[in-house]
C-alpha cells in the first residue's frame, strides 16, 4: 500500500502529523491542477490518496472516476474547523 496526502500549499493545518513523520505529503500551488496531480500520483502507484476538503472541491473527474474502483482509494479529509 502506497499512501499520499494532498493539500493546498497555503494550508498550514492539514496533514501536519504525516508530514512531520516523513510521509508523502504533497502541496498544490494551483488548485486547478488537482485532477492532474492526483492522476500523476496514481501513475506513480499510489493506491490511497487522502486529500484535504479544500482540494476536493477542485476535483471533478477523478473522485467520480475512482469512486467504485477497488484498487484506488481517494479519501476526503474532514475539515479541521
C-alpha positions, 0 to 999 in steps of 0.5 A: 500500500502506497499512501499520499496526502494532498493539500493546498500549499497555503494550508498550514493545518492539514496533514501536519502529523504525516508530514512531520513523520516523513510521509508523502505529503504533497502541496498544490500551488494551483488548485486547478491542477488537482485532477492532474496531480492526483492522476500523476500520483496514481501513475506513480502507484499510489493506491490511497490518496487522502486529500484535504476538503479544500482540494476536493472541491477542485476535483471533478473527474477523478473522485467520480472516476475512482469512486467504485474502483477497488484498487484506488482509494481517494479519501476526503479529509474532514475539515479541521474547523 
